[in-house]
Amino acid sequence: MPPEIDLNECDGVGACIEACPMDVLELVDNKAVVARPEDCTECGECVDACPVGAITLP
């Protein structure tokens, strides 16, 4: 399952996008969104990289 992003918490810094080895995430309107959920390997790199804790893995 791909990560879940709390858009109210996301600060749009993009650290999660840089951290994702599968390029699953993109910035849209200064918020991280899951653009390619089928490519997610649930590695958790995006979760660890998010400075505000806006990303979780279900």
CHARMM internal coordinates of N, CA and C (Angstrom, degrees):
IC EDIT
DIST 1 N 1 CA 1.4581
DIST 1 CA 1 C 1.5343
ANGL 1 N 1 CA 1 C 108.82
DIST 1 C 2 N 1.3019
ANGL 1 CA 1 C 2 N 116.71
DIHE 1 N 1 CA 1 C 2 N 139.94
DIST 2 N 2 CA 1.4647
ANGL 1 C 2 N 2 CA 120.30
DIHE 1 CA 1 C 2 N 2 CA 179.73
DIST 2 CA 2 C 1.5260
ANGL 2 N 2 CA 2 C 111.24
DIHE 1 C 2 N 2 CA 2 C -73.92
DIST 2 C 3 N 1.3191
ANGL 2 CA 2 C 3 N 116.95
DIHE 2 N 2 CA 2 C 3 N 165.99
DIST 3 N 3 CA 1.4629
ANGL 2 C 3 N 3 CA 120.13
DIHE 2 CA 2 C 3 N 3 CA 179.28
DIST 3 CA 3 C 1.5222
ANGL 3 N 3 CA 3 C 111.58
DIHE 2 C 3 N 3 CA 3 C -67.74
DIST 3 C 4 N 1.3181
ANGL 3 CA 3 C 4 N 114.33
DIHE 3 N 3 CA 3 C 4 N 156.94
DIST 4 N 4 CA 1.4589
ANGL 3 C 4 N 4 CA 121.19
DIHE 3 CA 3 C 4 N 4 CA 173.36
DIST 4 CA 4 C 1.5202
ANGL 4 N 4 CA 4 C 107.01
DIHE 3 C 4 N 4 CA 4 C -107.71
DIST 4 C 5 N 1.3245
ANGL 4 CA 4 C 5 N 116.34
DIHE 4 N 4 CA 4 C 5 N 134.13
DIST 5 N 5 CA 1.4580
ANGL 4 C 5 N 5 CA 121.66
DIHE 4 CA 4 C 5 N 5 CA -176.93
DIST 5 CA 5 C 1.5197
ANGL 5 N 5 CA 5 C 109.12
DIHE 4 C 5 N 5 CA 5 C -117.23
DIST 5 C 6 N 1.3225
ANGL 5 CA 5 C 6 N 116.00
DIHE 5 N 5 CA 5 C 6 N 123.76
DIST 6 N 6 CA 1.4607
ANGL 5 C 6 N 6 CA 121.79
DIHE 5 CA 5 C 6 N 6 CA 175.71
DIST 6 CA 6 C 1.5313
ANGL 6 N 6 CA 6 C 107.11
DIHE 5 C 6 N 6 CA 6 C -81.93
DIST 6 C 7 N 1.3191
ANGL 6 CA 6 C 7 N 116.53
DIHE 6 N 6 CA 6 C 7 N 102.12
DIST 7 N 7 CA 1.4619
ANGL 6 C 7 N 7 CA 120.91
DIHE 6 CA 6 C 7 N 7 CA -175.84
DIST 7 CA 7 C 1.5216
ANGL 7 N 7 CA 7 C 112.75
DIHE 6 C 7 N 7 CA 7 C -65.98
DIST 7 C 8 N 1.3258
ANGL 7 CA 7 C 8 N 117.58
DIHE 7 N 7 CA 7 C 8 N -20.96
DIST 8 N 8 CA 1.4622
ANGL 7 C 8 N 8 CA 120.29
DIHE 7 CA 7 C 8 N 8 CA 175.77
DIST 8 CA 8 C 1.5200
ANGL 8 N 8 CA 8 C 111.38
DIHE 7 C 8 N 8 CA 8 C -72.68
DIST 8 C 9 N 1.3264
ANGL 8 CA 8 C 9 N 116.94
DIHE 8 N 8 CA 8 C 9 N -25.61
DIST 9 N 9 CA 1.4593
ANGL 8 C 9 N 9 CA 122.00
DIHE 8 CA 8 C 9 N 9 CA -179.42
DIST 9 CA 9 C 1.5273
ANGL 9 N 9 CA 9 C 112.92
DIHE 8 C 9 N 9 CA 9 C -95.96
DIST 9 C 10 N 1.3314
ANGL 9 CA 9 C 10 N 116.97
DIHE 9 N 9 CA 9 C 10 N -27.03
DIST 10 N 10 CA 1.4681
ANGL 9 C 10 N 10 CA 121.42
DIHE 9 CA 9 C 10 N 10 CA -176.18
DIST 10 CA 10 C 1.5260
ANGL 10 N 10 CA 10 C 110.36
DIHE 9 C 10 N 10 CA 10 C -59.59
DIST 10 C 11 N 1.3494
ANGL 10 CA 10 C 11 N 116.40
DIHE 10 N 10 CA 10 C 11 N 128.52
DIST 11 N 11 CA 1.4604
ANGL 10 C 11 N 11 CA 120.11
DIHE 10 CA 10 C 11 N 11 CA 179.75
DIST 11 CA 11 C 1.5294
ANGL 11 N 11 CA 11 C 112.34
DIHE 10 C 11 N 11 CA 11 C -100.23
DIST 11 C 12 N 1.3303
ANGL 11 CA 11 C 12 N 117.03
DIHE 11 N 11 CA 11 C 12 N 1.02
DIST 12 N 12 CA 1.4571
ANGL 11 C 12 N 12 CA 121.09
DIHE 11 CA 11 C 12 N 12 CA 174.80
DIST 12 CA 12 C 1.5085
ANGL 12 N 12 CA 12 C 115.85
DIHE 11 C 12 N 12 CA 12 C 72.00
DIST 12 C 13 N 1.3314
ANGL 12 CA 12 C 13 N 117.22
DIHE 12 N 12 CA 12 C 13 N 17.74
DIST 13 N 13 CA 1.4606
ANGL 12 C 13 N 13 CA 119.94
DIHE 12 CA 12 C 13 N 13 CA -178.42
DIST 13 CA 13 C 1.5323
ANGL 13 N 13 CA 13 C 111.91
DIHE 12 C 13 N 13 CA 13 C -70.33
DIST 13 C 14 N 1.3188
ANGL 13 CA 13 C 14 N 117.78
DIHE 13 N 13 CA 13 C 14 N -26.22
DIST 14 N 14 CA 1.4621
ANGL 13 C 14 N 14 CA 121.81
DIHE 13 CA 13 C 14 N 14 CA 174.75
DIST 14 CA 14 C 1.5133
ANGL 14 N 14 CA 14 C 116.18
DIHE 13 C 14 N 14 CA 14 C 85.64
DIST 14 C 15 N 1.3181
ANGL 14 CA 14 C 15 N 118.31
DIHE 14 N 14 CA 14 C 15 N 9.55
DIST 15 N 15 CA 1.4672
ANGL 14 C 15 N 15 CA 120.54
DIHE 14 CA 14 C 15 N 15 CA 179.36
DIST 15 CA 15 C 1.5234
ANGL 15 N 15 CA 15 C 111.41
DIHE 14 C 15 N 15 CA 15 C -61.29
DIST 15 C 16 N 1.3146
ANGL 15 CA 15 C 16 N 117.03
DIHE 15 N 15 CA 15 C 16 N -35.32
DIST 16 N 16 CA 1.4631
ANGL 15 C 16 N 16 CA 121.42
DIHE 15 CA 15 C 16 N 16 CA 179.73
DIST 16 CA 16 C 1.5271
ANGL 16 N 16 CA 16 C 111.10
DIHE 15 C 16 N 16 CA 16 C -65.68
DIST 16 C 17 N 1.3103
ANGL 16 CA 16 C 17 N 116.09
DIHE 16 N 16 CA 16 C 17 N -37.31
DIST 17 N 17 CA 1.4665
ANGL 16 C 17 N 17 CA 121.02
DIHE 16 CA 16 C 17 N 17 CA -179.39
DIST 17 CA 17 C 1.5204
ANGL 17 N 17 CA 17 C 110.08
DIHE 16 C 17 N 17 CA 17 C -65.82
DIST 17 C 18 N 1.3189
ANGL 17 CA 17 C 18 N 116.26
DIHE 17 N 17 CA 17 C 18 N -43.60
DIST 18 N 18 CA 1.4633
ANGL 17 C 18 N 18 CA 120.93
DIHE 17 CA 17 C 18 N 18 CA 177.92
DIST 18 CA 18 C 1.5234
ANGL 18 N 18 CA 18 C 111.38
DIHE 17 C 18 N 18 CA 18 C -65.73
DIST 18 C 19 N 1.3241
ANGL 18 CA 18 C 19 N 117.15
DIHE 18 N 18 CA 18 C 19 N -33.79
DIST 19 N 19 CA 1.4671
ANGL 18 C 19 N 19 CA 121.48
DIHE 18 CA 18 C 19 N 19 CA -175.89
DIST 19 CA 19 C 1.5213
ANGL 19 N 19 CA 19 C 113.55
DIHE 18 C 19 N 19 CA 19 C -78.00
DIST 19 C 20 N 1.3186
ANGL 19 CA 19 C 20 N 117.79
DIHE 19 N 19 CA 19 C 20 N -25.56
DIST 20 N 20 CA 1.4669
ANGL 19 C 20 N 20 CA 120.99
DIHE 19 CA 19 C 20 N 20 CA -174.50
DIST 20 CA 20 C 1.5265
ANGL 20 N 20 CA 20 C 111.30
DIHE 19 C 20 N 20 CA 20 C -72.43
DIST 20 C 21 N 1.3368
ANGL 20 CA 20 C 21 N 117.23
DIHE 20 N 20 CA 20 C 21 N 116.32
DIST 21 N 21 CA 1.4684
ANGL 20 C 21 N 21 CA 120.08
DIHE 20 CA 20 C 21 N 21 CA -178.62
DIST 21 CA 21 C 1.5275
ANGL 21 N 21 CA 21 C 113.65
DIHE 20 C 21 N 21 CA 21 C -73.25
DIST 21 C 22 N 1.3310
ANGL 21 CA 21 C 22 N 116.90
DIHE 21 N 21 CA 21 C 22 N -13.45
DIST 22 N 22 CA 1.4659
ANGL 21 C 22 N 22 CA 120.93
DIHE 21 CA 21 C 22 N 22 CA -177.03
DIST 22 CA 22 C 1.5318
ANGL 22 N 22 CA 22 C 112.84
DIHE 21 C 22 N 22 CA 22 C -106.54
DIST 22 C 23 N 1.3296
ANGL 22 CA 22 C 23 N 117.53
DIHE 22 N 22 CA 22 C 23 N 4.34
DIST 23 N 23 CA 1.4735
ANGL 22 C 23 N 23 CA 122.18
DIHE 22 CA 22 C 23 N 23 CA 179.96
DIST 23 CA 23 C 1.5248
ANGL 23 N 23 CA 23 C 112.62
DIHE 22 C 23 N 23 CA 23 C 53.80
DIST 23 C 24 N 1.3162
ANGL 23 CA 23 C 24 N 115.35
DIHE 23 N 23 CA 23 C 24 N 46.09
DIST 24 N 24 CA 1.4639
ANGL 23 C 24 N 24 CA 121.45
DIHE 23 CA 23 C 24 N 24 CA -178.52
DIST 24 CA 24 C 1.5323
ANGL 24 N 24 CA 24 C 111.54
DIHE 23 C 24 N 24 CA 24 C -80.33
DIST 24 C 25 N 1.3214
ANGL 24 CA 24 C 25 N 116.69
DIHE 24 N 24 CA 24 C 25 N -28.95
DIST 25 N 25 CA 1.4594
ANGL 24 C 25 N 25 CA 121.37
DIHE 24 CA 24 C 25 N 25 CA -172.56
DIST 25 CA 25 C 1.5246
ANGL 25 N 25 CA 25 C 112.49
DIHE 24 C 25 N 25 CA 25 C -103.77
DIST 25 C 26 N 1.3332
ANGL 25 CA 25 C 26 N 115.01
DIHE 25 N 25 CA 25 C 26 N 152.83
DIST 26 N 26 CA 1.4620
ANGL 25 C 26 N 26 CA 122.41
DIHE 25 CA 25 C 26 N 26 CA 174.78
DIST 26 CA 26 C 1.5222
ANGL 26 N 26 CA 26 C 108.61
DIHE 25 C 26 N 26 CA 26 C -141.18
DIST 26 C 27 N 1.3314
ANGL 26 CA 26 C 27 N 116.22
DIHE 26 N 26 CA 26 C 27 N 158.39
DIST 27 N 27 CA 1.4587
ANGL 26 C 27 N 27 CA 120.76
DIHE 26 CA 26 C 27 N 27 CA 172.37
DIST 27 CA 27 C 1.5215
ANGL 27 N 27 CA 27 C 109.31
DIHE 26 C 27 N 27 CA 27 C -92.11
DIST 27 C 28 N 1.3196
ANGL 27 CA 27 C 28 N 116.21
DIHE 27 N 27 CA 27 C 28 N 128.29
DIST 28 N 28 CA 1.4567
ANGL 27 C 28 N 28 CA 122.81
DIHE 27 CA 27 C 28 N 28 CA 175.70
DIST 28 CA 28 C 1.5277
ANGL 28 N 28 CA 28 C 106.78
DIHE 27 C 28 N 28 CA 28 C -131.77
DIST 28 C 29 N 1.3143
ANGL 28 CA 28 C 29 N 116.33
DIHE 28 N 28 CA 28 C 29 N 120.32
DIST 29 N 29 CA 1.4697
ANGL 28 C 29 N 29 CA 120.98
DIHE 28 CA 28 C 29 N 29 CA -177.43
DIST 29 CA 29 C 1.5266
ANGL 29 N 29 CA 29 C 111.24
DIHE 28 C 29 N 29 CA 29 C 53.23
DIST 29 C 30 N 1.3372
ANGL 29 CA 29 C 30 N 115.95
DIHE 29 N 29 CA 29 C 30 N 42.49
DIST 30 N 30 CA 1.4657
ANGL 29 C 30 N 30 CA 123.07
DIHE 29 CA 29 C 30 N 30 CA 178.84
DIST 30 CA 30 C 1.5213
ANGL 30 N 30 CA 30 C 114.23
DIHE 29 C 30 N 30 CA 30 C 61.81
DIST 30 C 31 N 1.3147
ANGL 30 CA 30 C 31 N 116.22
DIHE 30 N 30 CA 30 C 31 N 29.62
DIST 31 N 31 CA 1.4636
ANGL 30 C 31 N 31 CA 122.47
DIHE 30 CA 30 C 31 N 31 CA 174.74
DIST 31 CA 31 C 1.5190
ANGL 31 N 31 CA 31 C 108.51
DIHE 30 C 31 N 31 CA 31 C -133.85
DIST 31 C 32 N 1.3252
ANGL 31 CA 31 C 32 N 117.10
DIHE 31 N 31 CA 31 C 32 N 142.26
DIST 32 N 32 CA 1.4613
ANGL 31 C 32 N 32 CA 121.09
DIHE 31 CA 31 C 32 N 32 CA 176.63
DIST 32 CA 32 C 1.5220
ANGL 32 N 32 CA 32 C 109.08
DIHE 31 C 32 N 32 CA 32 C -75.82
DIST 32 C 33 N 1.3135
ANGL 32 CA 32 C 33 N 115.69
DIHE 32 N 32 CA 32 C 33 N 134.63
DIST 33 N 33 CA 1.4623
ANGL 32 C 33 N 33 CA 121.06
DIHE 32 CA 32 C 33 N 33 CA 176.70
DIST 33 CA 33 C 1.5226
ANGL 33 N 33 CA 33 C 109.30
DIHE 32 C 33 N 33 CA 33 C -133.32
DIST 33 C 34 N 1.3299
ANGL 33 CA 33 C 34 N 115.46
DIHE 33 N 33 CA 33 C 34 N 153.54
DIST 34 N 34 CA 1.4595
ANGL 33 C 34 N 34 CA 121.38
DIHE 33 CA 33 C 34 N 34 CA 177.32
DIST 34 CA 34 C 1.5270
ANGL 34 N 34 CA 34 C 107.16
DIHE 33 C 34 N 34 CA 34 C -82.62
DIST 34 C 35 N 1.3250
ANGL 34 CA 34 C 35 N 116.46
DIHE 34 N 34 CA 34 C 35 N 106.47
DIST 35 N 35 CA 1.4652
ANGL 34 C 35 N 35 CA 121.44
DIHE 34 CA 34 C 35 N 35 CA -176.08
DIST 35 CA 35 C 1.5260
ANGL 35 N 35 CA 35 C 112.55
DIHE 34 C 35 N 35 CA 35 C -91.86
DIST 35 C 36 N 1.3321
ANGL 35 CA 35 C 36 N 115.99
DIHE 35 N 35 CA 35 C 36 N -31.41
DIST 36 N 36 CA 1.4659
ANGL 35 C 36 N 36 CA 120.59
DIHE 35 CA 35 C 36 N 36 CA -177.92
DIST 36 CA 36 C 1.5326
ANGL 36 N 36 CA 36 C 110.07
DIHE 35 C 36 N 36 CA 36 C -133.50
DIST 36 C 37 N 1.3344
ANGL 36 CA 36 C 37 N 117.36
DIHE 36 N 36 CA 36 C 37 N 72.05
DIST 37 N 37 CA 1.4662
ANGL 36 C 37 N 37 CA 120.71
DIHE 36 CA 36 C 37 N 37 CA -175.62
DIST 37 CA 37 C 1.5236
ANGL 37 N 37 CA 37 C 113.42
DIHE 36 C 37 N 37 CA 37 C -60.21
DIST 37 C 38 N 1.3156
ANGL 37 CA 37 C 38 N 116.86
DIHE 37 N 37 CA 37 C 38 N -30.12
DIST 38 N 38 CA 1.4655
ANGL 37 C 38 N 38 CA 120.53
DIHE 37 CA 37 C 38 N 38 CA -178.57
DIST 38 CA 38 C 1.5274
ANGL 38 N 38 CA 38 C 112.62
DIHE 37 C 38 N 38 CA 38 C -66.71
DIST 38 C 39 N 1.3329
ANGL 38 CA 38 C 39 N 117.26
DIHE 38 N 38 CA 38 C 39 N -17.96
DIST 39 N 39 CA 1.4644
ANGL 38 C 39 N 39 CA 120.94
DIHE 38 CA 38 C 39 N 39 CA -179.26
DIST 39 CA 39 C 1.5288
ANGL 39 N 39 CA 39 C 113.34
DIHE 38 C 39 N 39 CA 39 C -91.91
DIST 39 C 40 N 1.3282
ANGL 39 CA 39 C 40 N 117.53
DIHE 39 N 39 CA 39 C 40 N -7.34
DIST 40 N 40 CA 1.4661
ANGL 39 C 40 N 40 CA 121.30
DIHE 39 CA 39 C 40 N 40 CA -177.03
DIST 40 CA 40 C 1.5272
ANGL 40 N 40 CA 40 C 110.92
DIHE 39 C 40 N 40 CA 40 C -68.44
DIST 40 C 41 N 1.3353
ANGL 40 CA 40 C 41 N 115.33
DIHE 40 N 40 CA 40 C 41 N 132.36
DIST 41 N 41 CA 1.4649
ANGL 40 C 41 N 41 CA 121.40
DIHE 40 CA 40 C 41 N 41 CA 177.76
DIST 41 CA 41 C 1.5313
ANGL 41 N 41 CA 41 C 111.65
DIHE 40 C 41 N 41 CA 41 C -106.01
DIST 41 C 42 N 1.3334
ANGL 41 CA 41 C 42 N 117.04
DIHE 41 N 41 CA 41 C 42 N 6.20
DIST 42 N 42 CA 1.4651
ANGL 41 C 42 N 42 CA 122.98
DIHE 41 CA 41 C 42 N 42 CA 179.78
DIST 42 CA 42 C 1.5228
ANGL 42 N 42 CA 42 C 112.57
DIHE 41 C 42 N 42 CA 42 C 59.04
DIST 42 C 43 N 1.3241
ANGL 42 CA 42 C 43 N 116.83
DIHE 42 N 42 CA 42 C 43 N 37.12
DIST 43 N 43 CA 1.4664
ANGL 42 C 43 N 43 CA 120.67
DIHE 42 CA 42 C 43 N 43 CA -178.64
DIST 43 CA 43 C 1.5246
ANGL 43 N 43 CA 43 C 112.61
DIHE 42 C 43 N 43 CA 43 C -73.02
DIST 43 C 44 N 1.3431
ANGL 43 CA 43 C 44 N 117.58
DIHE 43 N 43 CA 43 C 44 N -25.41
DIST 44 N 44 CA 1.4558
ANGL 43 C 44 N 44 CA 121.31
DIHE 43 CA 43 C 44 N 44 CA 178.38
DIST 44 CA 44 C 1.5160
ANGL 44 N 44 CA 44 C 115.33
DIHE 43 C 44 N 44 CA 44 C 86.58
DIST 44 C 45 N 1.3161
ANGL 44 CA 44 C 45 N 117.90
DIHE 44 N 44 CA 44 C 45 N 3.05
DIST 45 N 45 CA 1.4686
ANGL 44 C 45 N 45 CA 120.30
DIHE 44 CA 44 C 45 N 45 CA -179.77
DIST 45 CA 45 C 1.5273
ANGL 45 N 45 CA 45 C 111.40
DIHE 44 C 45 N 45 CA 45 C -61.17
DIST 45 C 46 N 1.3191
ANGL 45 CA 45 C 46 N 117.07
DIHE 45 N 45 CA 45 C 46 N -38.54
DIST 46 N 46 CA 1.4689
ANGL 45 C 46 N 46 CA 120.68
DIHE 45 CA 45 C 46 N 46 CA 179.88
DIST 46 CA 46 C 1.5277
ANGL 46 N 46 CA 46 C 111.01
DIHE 45 C 46 N 46 CA 46 C -65.61
DIST 46 C 47 N 1.3184
ANGL 46 CA 46 C 47 N 115.95
DIHE 46 N 46 CA 46 C 47 N -39.58
DIST 47 N 47 CA 1.4642
ANGL 46 C 47 N 47 CA 121.24
DIHE 46 CA 46 C 47 N 47 CA 179.14
DIST 47 CA 47 C 1.5243
ANGL 47 N 47 CA 47 C 109.77
DIHE 46 C 47 N 47 CA 47 C -61.51
DIST 47 C 48 N 1.3276
ANGL 47 CA 47 C 48 N 116.23
DIHE 47 N 47 CA 47 C 48 N -47.19
DIST 48 N 48 CA 1.4623
ANGL 47 C 48 N 48 CA 121.16
DIHE 47 CA 47 C 48 N 48 CA -179.51
DIST 48 CA 48 C 1.5245
ANGL 48 N 48 CA 48 C 112.22
DIHE 47 C 48 N 48 CA 48 C -65.73
DIST 48 C 49 N 1.3214
ANGL 48 CA 48 C 49 N 117.39
DIHE 48 N 48 CA 48 C 49 N -32.89
DIST 49 N 49 CA 1.4626
ANGL 48 C 49 N 49 CA 121.52
DIHE 48 CA 48 C 49 N 49 CA -175.53
DIST 49 CA 49 C 1.5244
ANGL 49 N 49 CA 49 C 113.48
DIHE 48 C 49 N 49 CA 49 C -79.63
DIST 49 C 50 N 1.3135
ANGL 49 CA 49 C 50 N 117.76
DIHE 49 N 49 CA 49 C 50 N -23.20
DIST 50 N 50 CA 1.4655
ANGL 49 C 50 N 50 CA 120.50
DIHE 49 CA 49 C 50 N 50 CA -175.35
DIST 50 CA 50 C 1.5304
ANGL 50 N 50 CA 50 C 110.56
DIHE 49 C 50 N 50 CA 50 C -68.78
DIST 50 C 51 N 1.3388
ANGL 50 CA 50 C 51 N 117.26
DIHE 50 N 50 CA 50 C 51 N 117.73
DIST 51 N 51 CA 1.4652
ANGL 50 C 51 N 51 CA 119.62
DIHE 50 CA 50 C 51 N 51 CA -176.77
DIST 51 CA 51 C 1.5281
ANGL 51 N 51 CA 51 C 114.42
DIHE 50 C 51 N 51 CA 51 C -73.94
DIST 51 C 52 N 1.3300
ANGL 51 CA 51 C 52 N 117.41
DIHE 51 N 51 CA 51 C 52 N -13.67
DIST 52 N 52 CA 1.4667
ANGL 51 C 52 N 52 CA 119.85
DIHE 51 CA 51 C 52 N 52 CA -178.07
DIST 52 CA 52 C 1.5217
ANGL 52 N 52 CA 52 C 113.24
DIHE 51 C 52 N 52 CA 52 C -113.70
DIST 52 C 53 N 1.3214
ANGL 52 CA 52 C 53 N 117.64
DIHE 52 N 52 CA 52 C 53 N 4.04
DIST 53 N 53 CA 1.4590
ANGL 52 C 53 N 53 CA 121.07
DIHE 52 CA 52 C 53 N 53 CA 177.47
DIST 53 CA 53 C 1.5153
ANGL 53 N 53 CA 53 C 114.45
DIHE 52 C 53 N 53 CA 53 C 68.98
DIST 53 C 54 N 1.3327
ANGL 53 CA 53 C 54 N 116.72
DIHE 53 N 53 CA 53 C 54 N 31.36
DIST 54 N 54 CA 1.4622
ANGL 53 C 54 N 54 CA 120.74
DIHE 53 CA 53 C 54 N 54 CA -176.71
DIST 54 CA 54 C 1.5246
ANGL 54 N 54 CA 54 C 113.47
DIHE 53 C 54 N 54 CA 54 C -84.63
DIST 54 C 55 N 1.3348
ANGL 54 CA 54 C 55 N 117.57
DIHE 54 N 54 CA 54 C 55 N -6.14
DIST 55 N 55 CA 1.4636
ANGL 54 C 55 N 55 CA 120.65
DIHE 54 CA 54 C 55 N 55 CA -174.61
DIST 55 CA 55 C 1.5219
ANGL 55 N 55 CA 55 C 110.56
DIHE 54 C 55 N 55 CA 55 C -116.75
DIST 55 C 56 N 1.3283
ANGL 55 CA 55 C 56 N 115.19
DIHE 55 N 55 CA 55 C 56 N 133.83
DIST 56 N 56 CA 1.4632
ANGL 55 C 56 N 56 CA 121.46
DIHE 55 CA 55 C 56 N 56 CA 175.30
DIST 56 CA 56 C 1.5209
ANGL 56 N 56 CA 56 C 109.31
DIHE 55 C 56 N 56 CA 56 C -132.95
DIST 56 C 57 N 1.3056
ANGL 56 CA 56 C 57 N 115.36
DIHE 56 N 56 CA 56 C 57 N 155.50
DIST 57 N 57 CA 1.4614
ANGL 56 C 57 N 57 CA 120.92
DIHE 56 CA 56 C 57 N 57 CA 171.87
DIST 57 CA 57 C 1.5187
ANGL 57 N 57 CA 57 C 107.53
DIHE 56 C 57 N 57 CA 57 C -103.92
DIST 57 C 58 N 1.3344
ANGL 57 CA 57 C 58 N 117.25
DIHE 57 N 57 CA 57 C 58 N 127.04
DIST 58 N 58 CA 1.4711
ANGL 57 C 58 N 58 CA 119.85
DIHE 57 CA 57 C 58 N 58 CA -178.05
DIST 58 CA 58 C 1.5193
ANGL 58 N 58 CA 58 C 112.18
DIHE 57 C 58 N 58 CA 58 C -66.58
END
COOR INIT
IC SEED 1 N 1 CA 1 C
IC BUILD
